[in-house]
Amino acid sequence: MAEKLAFHGGPKAVTVPAKENWQREVEKEKALVCKLIDEGCLSASGKGSGFPEEFENEFRKFIGCKYVAFLNHGSSALAAGFYAAGVGPGDEVIVPTLGYIGSYCGALWLGATPVFCEVDPKTLLADPKDIEKRVTKRTRAICPIHQHGRVCDMDSLLRICRKHGITLIEDAAHAHGSMWGKKKIGNVGHIACFSMQGSTPGGKPVAAGEGGIFCTNNREFFERHLAYCHLHRGGILDELKNGKYKHLEAQVLGYKWRAHPLALAIAKVSFSSINYRNRRRIKHRNQLRRGLEKVPGVELVHDYPKAKAAGFYGGLTLLYNPEELDGLPARKYVQACQAEGIPVSGPGVSHLEHLRYIYTHGFDLYGRKRGQLLKPLTKPGDYPISESMRDKVLTFPAYIDPPDGLMKQIITGFRKVSRNYGELMRE
Ligand SMILES: *Cc1c(COP(=O)(O)O)cnc(C)c1O
């Protein structure tokens, strides 16, 4: 018996308001910001080093890695990561085309060329098999993204790096608290960088307004990143122990990309709830995964067996399989779900880097016809797997505290649309 879809004027499956009840702790933010203003902690050089340093230590314990530093943006932390790894003119760095220019532009400005790779169509994460095919003598680093907090295949990526003597720089902008086996991201690869952009709960999982975090277990990488962009950091001359950097002045190599203490105050309040938010989001994600198991046409994106996703910036990713619904276009499926009151959006992916103008047309990066992008690098069709994802990827909110019964009604709604897809084929 066909039920009448809400799309055709039937009753909606979702009657509970699809909203997030968890709220940002604004009063706590105000209190900590005011305290730091009263104490005169406005810069992390000299006297201001107390609070930022304590918070760095706390975050280091959370991740479990040896070295942590706070920066002004996630993209600057990644840029410092490329410098730390010795990326320079003529080098290549492998990055997913289903990615983000802020992730790897640090390498571009150091004179390296991005080499894009495909994603694994089950996980939508940088595909190690495809990466390996693109390694050349010039490859210096791989920079995969733990998209939406889902963890890349770290064992395969580290194996490729060992085999070819290259560095793994993880873009962990979305992945605060994500794990690979028993270890947190930031304590698994060579260098991992987090973003603290935006505000909680919609921003990066630990949010400062603007901010970034550099993590490593490698002293050489840590010191090289300090020398690159921590001009006048409190105590920097004591931190630089390596012979190569110990003769530098307190201005080191001139860039000053450290985090603002008042931004860190906002982040500190956000950090205090990260475990709670991750736990709740994981619970609702598991509920959705189980609920969709027998629903044709749509499923939660897959995780690698050792991966434990967390963070979930950007929401949860669903994969739409039109073959299971006689080729019903994703757009139609989404419209019908939305009519039922399901907060799902798509189809679409955020960015396909190889389709950017600067790569398809070439770009005079330094002016006067210089730089590594003078000729086109890529063209549409070069990355068929990633391109096909534009018609398959749906996005769903990562709820922390949804109203009672909402998740259940949403799952019922997906079932209803998938069961009655035939009604949508008829028009
Ligand atoms: C946000 C983000 C970054 C960079 O972070 P900013 O703090 O905004 O500089 C890098 N990569 C990805 C995938 C991001 O979403």
Ligand as a Chemical Component Dictionary entry (heavy atoms), coordinates in Angstrom:
data_LIG
# 
_chem_comp.id                   LIG 
_chem_comp.type                 NON-POLYMER 
_chem_comp.pdbx_formal_charge   0 
_chem_comp.three_letter_code    LIG 
# 
loop_
_chem_comp_atom.comp_id 
_chem_comp_atom.atom_id 
_chem_comp_atom.alt_atom_id 
_chem_comp_atom.type_symbol 
_chem_comp_atom.charge 
_chem_comp_atom.model_Cartn_x 
_chem_comp_atom.model_Cartn_y 
_chem_comp_atom.model_Cartn_z 
_chem_comp_atom.pdbx_ordinal 
LIG C1 C1 C 0 38.587 25.386 8.081  1  
LIG C2 C2 C 0 39.480 24.541 7.281  2  
LIG C3 C3 C 0 40.854 24.766 7.150  3  
LIG C4 C4 C 0 41.574 25.998 7.591  4  
LIG O1 O1 O 0 41.226 26.547 8.722  5  
LIG P1 P1 P 0 41.175 28.127 8.979  6  
LIG O2 O2 O 0 41.271 28.138 10.472 7  
LIG O3 O3 O 0 39.870 28.625 8.470  8  
LIG O4 O4 O 0 42.347 28.752 8.335  9  
LIG C5 C5 C 0 41.612 23.848 6.466  10 
LIG N1 N1 N 0 41.056 22.769 5.904  11 
LIG C6 C6 C 0 39.758 22.524 5.977  12 
LIG C7 C7 C 0 39.225 21.285 5.314  13 
LIG C8 C8 C 0 38.905 23.401 6.637  14 
LIG O5 O5 O 0 37.591 23.159 6.674  15 
# 
loop_
_chem_comp_bond.comp_id 
_chem_comp_bond.atom_id_1 
_chem_comp_bond.atom_id_2 
_chem_comp_bond.value_order 
_chem_comp_bond.pdbx_ordinal 
LIG C1 C2 SING 1  
LIG C2 C3 SING 2  
LIG C2 C8 DOUB 3  
LIG C3 C4 SING 4  
LIG C3 C5 DOUB 5  
LIG C4 O1 SING 6  
LIG O1 P1 SING 7  
LIG P1 O2 DOUB 8  
LIG P1 O3 SING 9  
LIG P1 O4 SING 10 
LIG C5 N1 SING 11 
LIG N1 C6 DOUB 12 
LIG C6 C7 SING 13 
LIG C6 C8 SING 14 
LIG C8 O5 SING 15 
# 
